[in-house]
Amino acid sequence: MKTFNIGGVHPKDNKLNADAPIRELPLPKQACVMASQHLGAPSQPIVKKGDKVKVGTVLTSNEAFLGAVVHSPVSGTVSKIAEIADASLYPKPAIFIDVEGDEWEESIDRSPEIKREISLSGPEIIQRVKEMGIVGMGGACFPTHVKLMPPKDAKAEFLLLNGVECEPYLTCDYRLMLDHAEEILIGASALMKALDVKQAIVGIEANKPKAIEHMSAMAKNFPGISVQALKMKYPQGAEKQLIKALTGRAVPSGKLPINVGCVVDNVATCYAVYQAVQKNMPLVQRIVTVTGPGIPQPANFLARIGTPVSAFLEAVGGIPANTGKVISGGPMMGKALADAETCSVKGMSGILVLPEDQSHRKQVYPCIRCGKCVDACPMGLEPYLIASTTLAKAFELTEKARVMDCIECGCCHYTCPSNRPLLDAIKLGKSTVGKIIRARNAKK
């Protein structure tokens, strides 16, 4: 069975919600919509206090190439625009909307019928994806329309669909593949048309046999699209690892997937593209997994962007008394939340509630030079070296150790027998070296 060939770990998958069908979460009383929900230049609010909005009303503007707009996920009145702390505790502009009913823009097709024939041309698809604010739904939130416009010296040969969902606990993509396989594949066909590629491959890990079977059966109706079962290994869903597993091609250091003829999109992104291209629906809602060892009723919710985390938690029976941490995302790459009133964004795939005994780091011991972090690194790096040079502020050596190639998957941290916070140090080194490189380039 195919997989990537360097490093990786095998955490317990803990797919507690795998059999939980998608449920619609009730609308919040107030939505808090972050003005920027993508990787790239920030968006600016274009509405003001007192404005009436519908579901689908454009809330922000962004003329940057690497940018994405945000639409209202609810209907009602804009109550205020203020800077609030996001999940990373950085203050950023947000638009607060008091919910009044559920009125949608008339241009959005909300009918349940699946629209199969793609009438838009390639350039029209790209423009529609841009107008609808579609970003990568796997967590990176890279503006999708930018991926559809490769530089003139690069040509896409493969569209790769990421249905791996290797992060423990998360099941939102799995349920989406079971419940909306045809729409995902229509979205993939639209992306293929925009990219002018003839071949697409859906990668799904072997611990999801129902999804593999269902997507494979459905893919028979879509020329050029196939499904590939992959060996269970984290971080199989990372772009470079998925490309290696599905095509055998290796993305060189400092290069992008398009440099080896590949474009990678999450299956949830393909579903959002279907809704945008075929239904004229902007990205105003997504599937969110709410789970954890002590959660009474773990669930997969279809929820509007801007819904408070507290609303998700109430819907699954509340926070257990022994809760130690609430995480946005999964345990490997997610971020601990400081406030349950933090609101959902386009890239929030899950809310994980961990008990107290799983929330604290273990005692740190000196490095024993075992090399396990090196063996586990899927990028072939030396995590111990990057961490130690960072802590010594020897950033020239940190850069030489290829810190910028780190994908922050946490494999090194996970496998260290001395419980050393390797990823924390590496993130610091990556951030610092990135600033040094940008400053150096600015002088040229």
PEFEN-V404276 format. One record per residue. N is the residue number from 1. RES is the residue in one letter. PHI is phi in degrees with one decimal (* if undefined). OMEGA is omega in whole degrees, 0 to 359 (999 if undefined). Layout:
n: (N N)
res: (RES RES)
phi: (PHI PHI)
omega: (OMEGA OMEGA)
This chain:
n: (1 2 3 4 5 6 7 8 9 10 11 12 13 14 15 16 17 18 19 20 21 22 23 24 25 26 27 28 29 30 31 32 33 34 35 36 37 38 39 40 41 42 43 44 45 46 47 48 49 50 51 52 53 54 55 56 57 58 59 60 61 62 63 64 65 66 67 68 69 70 71 72 73 74 75 76 77 78 79 80 81 82 83 84 85 86 87 88 89 90 91 92 93 94 95 96 97 98 99 100 101 102 103 104 105 106 107 108 109 110 111 112 113 114 115 116 117 118 119 120 121 122 123 124 125 126 127 128 129 130 131 132 133 134 135 136 137 138 139 140 141 142 143 144 145 146 147 148 149 150 151 152 153 154 155 156 157 158 159 160 161 162 163 164 165 166 167 168 169 170 171 172 173 174 175 176 177 178 179 180 181 182 183 184 185 186 187 188 189 190 191 192 193 194 195 196 197 198 199 200 201 202 203 204 205 206 207 208 209 210 211 212 213 214 215 216 217 218 219 220 221 222 223 224 225 226 227 228 229 230 231 232 233 234 235 236 237 238 239 240 241 242 243 244 245 246 247 248 249 250 251 252 253 254 255 256 257 258 259 260 261 262 263 264 265 266 267 268 269 270 271 272 273 274 275 276 277 278 279 280 281 282 283 284 285 286 287 288 289 290 291 292 293 294 295 296 297 298 299 300 301 302 303 304 305 306 307 308 309 310 311 312 313 314 315 316 317 318 319 320 321 322 323 324 325 326 327 328 329 330 331 332 333 334 335 336 337 338 339 340 341 342 343 344 345 346 347 348 349 350 351 352 353 354 355 356 357 358 359 360 361 362 363 364 365 366 367 368 369 370 371 372 373 374 375 376 377 378 379 380 381 382 383 384 385 386 387 388 389 390 391 392 393 394 395 396 397 398 399 400 401 402 403 404 405 406 407 408 409 410 411 412 413 414 415 416 417 418 419 420 421 422 423 424 425 426 427 428 429 430 431 432 433 434 435 436 437 438 439 440 441 442 443 444)
res: (M K T F N I G G V H P K D N K L N A D A P I R E L P L P K Q A C V M A S Q H L G A P S Q P I V K K G D K V K V G T V L T S N E A F L G A V V H S P V S G T V S K I A E I A D A S L Y P K P A I F I D V E G D E W E E S I D R S P E I K R E I S L S G P E I I Q R V K E M G I V G M G G A C F P T H V K L M P P K D A K A E F L L L N G V E C E P Y L T C D Y R L M L D H A E E I L I G A S A L M K A L D V K Q A I V G I E A N K P K A I E H M S A M A K N F P G I S V Q A L K M K Y P Q G A E K Q L I K A L T G R A V P S G K L P I N V G C V V D N V A T C Y A V Y Q A V Q K N M P L V Q R I V T V T G P G I P Q P A N F L A R I G T P V S A F L E A V G G I P A N T G K V I S G G P M M G K A L A D A E T C S V K G M S G I L V L P E D Q S H R K Q V Y P C I R C G K C V D A C P M G L E P Y L I A S T T L A K A F E L T E K A R V M D C I E C G C C H Y T C P S N R P L L D A I K L G K S T V G K I I R A R N A K K)
phi: (* -71.6 -165.4 -82.3 -107.3 -124.5 66.1 99.1 -133.8 -129.6 -69.3 -60.9 -75.1 49.1 -81.6 -66.8 -99.8 -56.3 -98.5 -86.8 -65.5 -70.1 -116.7 -87.1 -80.3 -56.9 -65.2 -74.6 -71.5 -140.4 -101.6 -114.4 -106.1 -65.3 -68.7 -121.8 -134.0 -152.2 -85.2 139.9 -64.0 -66.1 -92.3 -117.5 -61.4 -117.8 -103.0 -135.9 -55.9 96.8 -68.0 -91.9 -131.8 -112.9 -63.9 104.0 -65.4 -70.7 -102.7 -133.9 -121.9 -161.7 -94.3 -68.7 -59.9 -96.6 -150.4 -151.9 -91.0 -123.7 -112.7 -69.6 -87.3 -139.5 -111.2 155.9 -118.7 -69.2 -90.1 -169.9 -125.5 -147.8 -85.1 -132.9 -75.1 -84.0 -62.2 -93.5 71.0 -91.7 -70.6 -143.1 -64.5 -138.7 -111.0 -97.2 -126.2 -76.9 -76.9 -135.6 74.7 -150.1 -95.4 -103.6 -59.0 -65.5 -74.7 -88.5 -87.5 -103.0 -66.2 -76.1 -64.0 -80.8 -95.8 -93.5 -79.4 -92.4 -91.3 -74.9 -78.0 -54.9 -59.9 -68.1 -63.0 -60.4 -64.8 -64.6 -60.3 -66.4 -63.0 -87.2 68.8 -76.3 -130.2 -62.1 -91.7 -80.7 128.9 -73.0 60.1 -73.4 -54.7 -65.9 -62.9 -68.3 -63.5 -85.5 -125.1 -65.6 -61.3 -62.0 -89.3 -128.5 -133.6 -75.3 -114.4 -128.6 -103.5 -109.7 -98.8 -90.3 -114.5 -69.0 45.8 -82.6 -64.0 -56.0 78.1 -72.9 -137.1 -64.8 -69.3 -60.2 -65.2 -63.5 -67.1 -75.6 -95.1 -138.3 -59.6 -64.5 -63.3 -59.6 -73.0 -66.8 -60.9 -63.6 -62.9 -64.9 -65.3 -61.1 -65.5 -66.0 -87.4 59.2 -115.1 -105.9 -132.6 -131.5 -127.2 -98.1 -98.3 -134.9 -70.5 -65.8 -80.8 -125.1 -60.5 -64.9 -67.5 -62.0 -64.5 -68.5 -66.6 -64.2 -63.9 -71.0 -65.7 -61.7 -91.0 -124.4 -56.3 87.5 -106.6 -130.0 -118.6 -122.3 -76.9 -120.3 -63.3 -71.1 -164.0 -86.4 -101.1 -59.1 -82.1 -67.3 -51.4 -67.1 -71.3 -67.0 -61.9 -62.9 -67.0 -89.0 -120.3 80.2 -89.1 -110.4 -80.4 -62.9 -56.4 81.3 -105.8 -112.3 -52.4 -63.9 -68.8 -116.1 78.4 -121.9 -125.3 -113.5 -135.6 -69.6 -62.2 -68.3 -64.4 -62.3 -65.1 -64.7 -65.8 -56.6 -63.2 -70.6 -74.8 -94.7 -120.5 57.1 -103.6 -72.2 -80.6 -119.0 -152.1 -157.9 -86.2 -127.4 -84.2 -117.9 -155.0 152.7 -56.5 -107.1 -71.2 -62.7 -133.5 -58.8 -149.6 -115.5 -105.6 -89.3 -133.5 -71.4 -59.3 92.0 -79.7 -61.5 -58.0 -58.3 -67.5 -63.0 -66.9 -62.6 -71.0 -107.4 101.4 89.3 -84.7 -58.8 -61.0 -93.4 -65.7 -109.6 -159.1 -116.0 -117.5 -86.6 104.4 -105.9 -73.1 -85.3 -123.5 -73.8 -120.5 -68.1 -94.3 -88.7 -145.3 -72.6 -88.2 -55.8 -102.8 -68.6 -129.8 -58.1 -93.0 -83.5 -91.0 -160.8 -127.0 -110.3 -107.1 -108.2 -70.1 -54.5 -71.3 -108.2 -103.9 -105.7 -74.5 -80.2 -60.6 -88.3 -118.4 -62.6 -60.8 -103.2 56.7 -81.4 81.2 -63.8 -66.6 -69.0 -63.0 -84.1 -67.3 -74.0 -102.0 70.0 -94.4 -114.4 -57.0 -60.0 -72.1 -62.3 -65.2 -68.4 -70.0 -65.0 -64.8 -85.9 59.5 -93.5 -69.9 -63.8 -72.0 -61.1 -65.9 -64.7 -80.7 66.8 -58.9 -71.3 -84.9 -63.7 -102.1 57.9 -78.1 86.9 -60.4 -63.8 -61.1 -63.8 -93.0 -68.9 -71.9 -95.9 59.0 -75.9 -76.7 -60.2 -65.2 -59.0 -66.8 -66.5 -61.5 -62.3 -64.4 -65.6 -63.0 -67.9 -65.3 -59.1 -64.4 -64.1 -64.8 -64.8 -65.2 -65.4 -67.6 -66.6 -82.4 -75.2)
omega: (187 173 175 194 181 172 183 180 183 176 177 189 174 180 186 185 187 182 180 181 179 178 179 179 178 179 176 176 177 176 175 187 177 184 178 181 184 173 180 182 183 177 182 178 177 174 180 180 179 180 174 180 173 173 181 176 179 182 186 173 178 181 182 177 179 182 179 179 180 179 179 178 183 173 182 184 175 183 177 172 185 175 176 178 175 183 179 179 173 179 181 181 177 181 181 183 174 187 179 181 180 183 183 172 185 182 182 178 182 181 183 183 177 180 189 184 180 184 182 174 179 178 178 176 180 180 179 179 178 182 183 175 182 177 178 186 179 178 182 178 176 180 188 182 179 177 182 180 181 177 187 182 180 181 177 177 181 163 181 179 182 174 187 183 183 178 180 177 188 180 183 179 179 180 179 179 179 187 186 183 183 179 177 183 173 175 177 178 177 178 177 179 180 182 185 176 184 186 175 181 176 178 180 180 188 178 179 185 180 179 179 181 184 180 179 179 181 183 179 180 184 181 175 182 178 180 181 174 183 177 179 175 177 3 183 182 176 187 186 179 179 178 179 182 187 184 184 181 180 177 182 178 178 182 181 178 182 178 174 174 184 169 183 176 177 180 177 175 178 177 178 177 176 181 180 186 186 184 181 184 177 181 182 179 179 176 179 175 174 192 178 184 184 181 184 184 181 188 170 186 163 187 177 172 178 178 179 177 180 179 176 184 177 183 179 175 178 181 177 184 184 183 178 185 172 188 170 185 181 185 183 185 181 180 177 181 179 187 180 177 171 185 182 179 183 184 182 182 183 173 185 179 181 178 184 185 177 188 182 177 180 181 182 178 178 176 181 178 183 179 181 180 178 179 185 186 181 179 179 181 175 186 180 181 179 180 183 178 176 181 177 182 176 191 175 178 177 179 179 179 174 180 183 176 181 179 174 182 179 181 181 179 183 189 185 180 179 177 182 181 185 185 178 181 181 177 177 179 181 179 182 180 177 178 180 180 179 178 179 180 181 181 184 999)
